[in-house]
Every structure is written in C-alpha cells, then in structure tokens.
Amino acid sequence: MGRVTERRRVIRIRDGAISARADTLVAEEPLEIRLDGKPLAITMRTPGDDFALAAGFLVSEGVLGRADELANIVYCAGATEDGVNTYNVVDVKLAPGVPVPDITLERNVYTTSSCGLCGKASLDAVRTTARWPVGDDENNPVRIDPETLAALPDRLRSAQRVFDRTGGLHAAALFTPDGRLLDVREDVGRHNAVDKLIGRALQQGLLPLSGAVLLVSGRASFELAQKAVMAGIPVLAAVSAPSSLAVDLAAETGLTLVGFLRGASMNVYAGEHRLALRTAAGRT
C-alpha cells in the first residue's frame, strides 16, 4: 500500500536566507473503484482506509446501506502490465441478491481530490434517494449546544496526526451531540475523508448515523451534504462556507447545516431546531 506521506527536496527562503532541505508532503495517488469487476469510479486520494473509502462511496451512491449487503473488498492483483499490485485498484463484491446498478458511461466518473464527484448528468442524478429520513427520533432527538459545537474544530485539529507533519490534509470527524469524538479520518480530499468515515461505519454495522454530528474542514459542498443525508447524519458543520445547493438540500431534507464554525461564531443555514439556542434569532 502507498505511503501517507512522501519526502521531497525543496529550496527554503526565509528572510533572505536560502537553504536546501527535505519537506514532508501528503501523498496523492489514484484509486480505481470497481464494482463486481466493472470499473465504476476513479478518485484521487491519500492512501489508507481504501476499503472504507470504497464502501463509503457506494453508500453515498445509494448502492450500499447495510454491512450484510457487502460481501468483500479486495485489492486487484496484476493491476499493471507486469502484474504488479499497485494497491490503487479495489474491487467491491456485493452480497448475493443485492442489485448491481447499471454501470454506464454516464456513471463511470472521475473524482478529483478537490471537487469530489464530477460528471453527473444533472442535479436530479445527484439527488439520490436516501434510505433513511434525516429526521428526529422522538425518543432520542439530537440537540447540541452552540458552545459544544464551537469546541469541535479544536478537537478535530488535535486529532489530525498527519496534518501536523504536512499541513496539507483535509479531515472529517464524527462526534456525539455532547462533543465526544467517535472517529476521524484524513485525506487530501475532504469528500474522501467523509467516505472513509461512512465506510467504516457501514463495515461496523452502525448505519444510519442518526445520533452523530459530522464536522468537515474547509467548505460544505452539495456533495458533502448529500453524503451526510445518505448516511442518515442529522448535523453537518463546516469551518468554512457552504454552497447554495448544500443549503437547498439541507432545507429539503431536514439536515442541520452550520458553516463558518470558527471560535464562538457560526452561521446556521438550516435545521436550527437542533441547536439549543437561548434567544430567538431575528428574521430578515
């Protein structure tokens, strides 16, 4: 399997002083995901948790929803002409009876580490029907204090081991509503980090994640909101801005969407009923 980091020689200039040194960079390699032997997608990712990444991607695409629907995931040997296993190709085998989606050129997509899934024919094709409604459990509704939410970015940052060495990774984490860290994954692409979280939850039989809060570094795109909805996650928070489509999807599905989560400040774009607000917000 590829390494998470690599070393490269750089010329460093500081206050006019020039020196040569080795720098630690985050690794970025392609991962081809095959479904029952047929190519489905290629994503640029940081090596590691590749099986979880593939499983999470298929949850987001509506193919998987339970651990027993997944037979196994393997690396494909002989991925190159000389038969060498690059550990950059995985094949996902579905359990007997699980329907295999029609893999057409329209679905044969390429994803980058920056923008996530590309090549969808239309917005309707992206809005995959979720298995679980993002609603509140009447017996155990999700509520989170703004103070608890404000503390999560620092907890996420302190759990980013590879970021400390490279400064070049996104991260995603799952928390309980009272702020307890459940899991954290890093990747050069924030959408991959989320897929790794969701894939691990699928493998452990924890879907839907109806009692979890998802925090992502960077912005909250439509795709990340979709992944949260597909995994049954009721709260998505980001340290940067959401997109307009992410806000629209959150409003349509009942997802709580928080952006610009920095220090004690945040913007709540949808689903404010899950935040324990002490004063009513003014409406414009």
C-alpha positions as CSV (number, residue, x, y, z in Angstrom):
1,M,0.0,0.0,0.0
2,G,1.2,3.5,-0.7
3,R,2.6,5.7,2.0
4,V,0.5,8.5,3.5
5,T,3.4,11.0,3.3
6,E,6.4,11.4,1.0
7,R,9.7,13.4,1.2
8,R,10.7,15.9,-1.4
9,R,13.7,18.3,-1.7
10,V,12.8,22.0,-1.5
11,I,14.6,25.3,-1.6
12,R,13.6,27.2,1.5
13,I,13.8,31.0,1.6
14,R,13.4,32.7,5.0
15,D,14.2,36.4,5.5
16,G,16.6,36.3,2.6
17,A,18.4,33.2,3.8
18,I,18.4,30.3,1.2
19,S,18.8,26.6,2.2
20,A,18.0,23.2,0.8
21,R,16.0,20.8,2.9
22,A,13.7,17.8,2.8
23,D,10.0,18.6,3.1
24,T,7.2,16.2,4.1
25,L,4.3,16.2,1.7
26,V,0.9,14.4,1.8
27,A,0.8,11.6,-0.7
28,E,-1.8,11.7,-3.5
29,E,-2.5,8.7,-5.7
30,P,-5.4,7.5,-7.8
31,L,-7.8,4.8,-6.6
32,E,-9.9,3.0,-9.1
33,I,-13.1,1.5,-7.6
34,R,-14.6,-1.5,-9.4
35,L,-18.0,-3.0,-8.6
36,D,-18.2,-6.7,-9.2
37,G,-15.3,-6.4,-11.6
38,K,-16.5,-3.5,-13.6
39,P,-14.8,0.0,-13.3
40,L,-17.1,2.5,-11.6
41,A,-15.0,5.5,-10.5
42,I,-11.5,6.9,-10.1
43,T,-10.7,9.2,-7.2
44,M,-7.5,11.0,-6.2
45,R,-6.9,10.1,-2.6
46,T,-4.4,9.8,0.2
47,P,-3.6,6.0,0.5
48,G,-5.1,4.4,3.6
49,D,-8.5,3.2,4.6
50,D,-9.1,2.3,0.9
51,F,-11.7,-0.3,1.6
52,A,-13.7,2.1,3.8
53,L,-13.4,4.8,1.2
54,A,-14.8,2.4,-1.5
55,A,-17.6,1.3,0.8
56,G,-18.5,4.9,1.8
57,F,-18.5,6.0,-1.8
58,L,-21.1,3.3,-2.5
59,V,-23.2,4.3,0.4
60,S,-23.2,7.9,-1.0
61,E,-24.3,6.5,-4.4
62,G,-27.1,4.5,-2.8
63,V,-25.7,1.1,-3.6
64,L,-25.0,0.0,0.0
65,G,-26.8,0.7,3.2
66,R,-26.1,-2.3,5.5
67,A,-23.0,-4.3,6.3
68,D,-24.6,-7.6,5.1
69,E,-25.0,-6.1,1.6
70,L,-21.2,-6.1,1.2
71,A,-19.6,-9.4,0.5
72,N,-16.0,-8.2,0.5
73,I,-13.5,-5.7,-0.9
74,V,-10.1,-6.8,-2.3
75,Y,-7.1,-5.1,-4.0
76,C,-6.8,-6.2,-7.6
77,A,-3.6,-8.1,-8.2
78,G,-2.0,-7.6,-11.6
79,A,-3.2,-4.1,-12.0
80,T,-0.3,-3.2,-14.2
81,E,1.0,-4.9,-17.4
82,D,3.9,-6.6,-15.5
83,G,1.4,-8.0,-12.9
84,V,2.5,-5.8,-10.0
85,N,-0.2,-4.9,-7.4
86,T,-0.1,-1.1,-7.1
87,Y,-2.7,-1.1,-4.3
88,N,-4.5,1.5,-6.3
89,V,-7.4,-0.6,-7.6
90,V,-10.1,-2.2,-5.4
91,D,-12.9,-4.4,-6.4
92,V,-16.1,-4.4,-4.3
93,K,-18.2,-7.6,-4.3
94,L,-21.8,-7.2,-3.4
95,A,-23.6,-9.9,-1.4
96,P,-25.9,-12.3,-3.3
97,G,-29.2,-10.7,-4.1
98,V,-28.0,-7.1,-3.8
99,P,-28.9,-5.4,-7.1
100,V,-26.0,-4.1,-9.1
101,P,-26.6,-0.7,-10.5
102,D,-26.4,-0.1,-14.3
103,I,-22.8,1.0,-14.8
104,T,-23.0,3.2,-17.9
105,L,-20.6,5.8,-19.3
106,E,-22.7,8.3,-17.5
107,R,-22.0,6.7,-14.2
108,N,-18.3,5.9,-15.0
109,V,-17.0,9.0,-13.3
110,Y,-13.7,10.7,-12.3
111,T,-13.4,12.4,-9.0
112,T,-10.6,14.8,-8.0
113,S,-9.2,15.4,-4.6
114,S,-10.5,19.0,-4.6
115,C,-14.0,18.9,-6.1
116,G,-15.3,15.5,-5.5
117,L,-17.7,13.7,-7.8
118,C,-17.8,15.2,-11.3
119,G,-19.5,14.2,-14.5
120,K,-23.1,13.8,-13.2
121,A,-25.6,14.3,-16.0
122,S,-27.9,16.5,-13.9
123,L,-28.7,17.7,-10.5
124,D,-31.5,15.2,-10.3
125,A,-29.0,12.4,-10.8
126,V,-27.0,13.6,-7.8
127,R,-30.0,13.7,-5.5
128,T,-30.0,10.0,-4.8
129,T,-32.9,8.8,-2.8
130,A,-31.8,8.3,0.8
131,R,-32.6,5.1,2.7
132,W,-33.2,6.9,6.0
133,P,-35.0,10.2,6.5
134,V,-32.9,12.8,8.3
135,G,-35.5,13.4,11.0
136,D,-35.5,13.4,14.7
137,D,-36.1,10.3,16.8
138,E,-39.0,11.2,19.0
139,N,-37.5,9.2,21.8
140,N,-33.9,10.5,21.4
141,P,-33.9,13.8,19.4
142,V,-30.5,15.2,18.5
143,R,-29.8,18.5,20.3
144,I,-26.5,20.2,20.5
145,D,-25.4,23.4,22.4
146,P,-23.7,26.1,20.3
147,E,-20.9,26.1,22.9
148,T,-20.3,22.4,22.3
149,L,-20.4,22.8,18.6
150,A,-17.9,25.7,18.8
151,A,-15.4,23.4,20.6
152,L,-15.4,20.7,17.9
153,P,-12.9,22.3,15.4
154,D,-10.2,22.4,18.0
155,R,-10.9,18.7,18.9
156,L,-10.7,17.8,15.3
157,R,-7.5,19.7,14.7
158,S,-5.8,18.0,17.7
159,A,-6.7,14.6,16.3
160,Q,-5.1,15.3,12.9
161,R,-1.8,13.4,13.2
162,V,-0.8,13.6,9.5
163,F,-1.7,17.3,9.2
164,D,0.9,18.1,11.8
165,R,3.6,16.7,9.6
166,T,2.3,18.0,6.2
167,G,-0.1,20.9,6.7
168,G,-1.9,19.6,3.5
169,L,-4.8,17.4,4.5
170,H,-8.5,17.8,5.0
171,A,-10.2,16.0,7.8
172,A,-13.7,14.8,8.7
173,A,-14.9,13.6,12.1
174,L,-17.9,12.2,13.8
175,F,-19.0,13.4,17.2
176,T,-21.7,12.7,19.6
177,P,-24.1,15.7,20.4
178,D,-22.3,16.1,23.7
179,G,-18.9,16.6,21.9
180,R,-17.3,13.1,22.2
181,L,-15.1,12.2,19.3
182,L,-16.3,9.0,17.6
183,D,-14.0,8.7,14.6
184,V,-11.7,10.9,12.5
185,R,-10.2,10.4,9.0
186,E,-7.8,12.5,7.0
187,D,-7.4,12.7,3.2
188,V,-6.2,15.1,0.5
189,G,-9.9,15.3,-0.5
190,R,-12.5,16.2,2.1
191,H,-15.1,14.1,0.3
192,N,-12.8,11.1,0.6
193,A,-12.4,11.7,4.3
194,V,-16.1,11.7,4.7
195,D,-16.4,8.5,2.6
196,K,-13.8,6.8,4.8
197,L,-15.9,7.7,7.9
198,I,-19.1,6.5,6.4
199,G,-17.5,3.3,5.0
200,R,-16.1,2.4,8.4
201,A,-19.5,2.9,10.0
202,L,-21.0,0.6,7.3
203,Q,-18.4,-2.1,8.0
204,Q,-19.2,-1.8,11.7
205,G,-22.9,-2.0,11.2
206,L,-23.5,1.5,12.6
207,L,-25.6,3.0,9.8
208,P,-27.7,5.1,9.9
209,L,-25.6,7.5,11.9
210,S,-28.8,9.2,13.2
211,G,-27.2,10.3,16.5
212,A,-24.0,11.8,15.1
213,V,-22.6,15.2,14.2
214,L,-20.3,15.4,11.1
215,L,-17.6,18.1,11.1
216,V,-15.5,18.8,8.0
217,S,-12.6,21.0,7.4
218,G,-13.0,23.6,4.7
219,R,-16.3,24.3,3.0
220,A,-19.6,22.3,2.9
221,S,-20.4,21.4,-0.7
222,F,-23.6,19.9,-2.1
223,E,-21.8,16.6,-2.3
224,L,-20.8,16.6,1.4
225,A,-24.4,17.5,2.4
226,Q,-25.6,14.6,0.2
227,K,-23.2,12.2,1.8
228,A,-24.4,13.2,5.3
229,V,-28.0,12.7,4.2
230,M,-27.3,9.3,2.6
231,A,-25.7,8.1,5.9
232,G,-28.6,9.4,8.0
233,I,-26.4,12.1,9.7
234,P,-28.6,14.9,11.1
235,V,-26.0,17.6,11.7
236,L,-23.3,18.8,9.3
237,A,-20.9,21.5,10.4
238,A,-18.0,23.1,8.4
239,V,-15.3,25.6,9.3
240,S,-15.9,27.4,6.0
241,A,-18.8,28.4,3.8
242,P,-21.5,26.2,2.4
243,S,-22.6,26.3,-1.2
244,S,-26.1,27.4,-2.2
245,L,-27.0,23.9,-3.3
246,A,-25.8,22.5,0.0
247,V,-28.2,24.9,1.8
248,D,-31.0,24.0,-0.5
249,L,-30.5,20.2,0.1
250,A,-30.3,20.7,3.8
251,A,-33.6,22.6,3.8
252,E,-35.3,20.0,1.7
253,T,-34.1,17.0,3.7
254,G,-34.2,18.4,7.3
255,L,-30.4,18.4,7.7
256,T,-28.9,20.9,10.1
257,L,-26.2,22.8,8.3
258,V,-23.7,25.0,10.1
259,G,-21.0,27.0,8.3
260,F,-18.1,29.4,9.3
261,L,-17.7,27.5,12.5
262,R,-14.8,29.4,14.0
263,G,-14.3,30.2,17.6
264,A,-17.6,31.1,19.2
265,S,-19.0,32.3,15.8
266,M,-21.1,30.2,13.4
267,N,-23.8,30.6,10.8
268,V,-26.8,28.2,10.9
269,Y,-28.2,27.8,7.4
270,A,-30.8,25.1,8.0
271,G,-32.2,22.9,10.8
272,E,-31.7,25.4,13.6
273,H,-34.2,23.5,15.7
274,R,-31.4,21.1,16.7
275,L,-29.3,23.8,18.3
276,A,-30.1,24.7,21.9
277,L,-30.5,28.5,21.2
278,R,-31.2,30.5,24.3
279,T,-32.6,33.5,22.4
280,A,-34.7,33.7,19.3
281,A,-32.8,34.8,16.2
282,G,-34.1,37.8,14.4
283,R,-35.6,37.1,10.9
284,T,-34.9,39.2,7.9
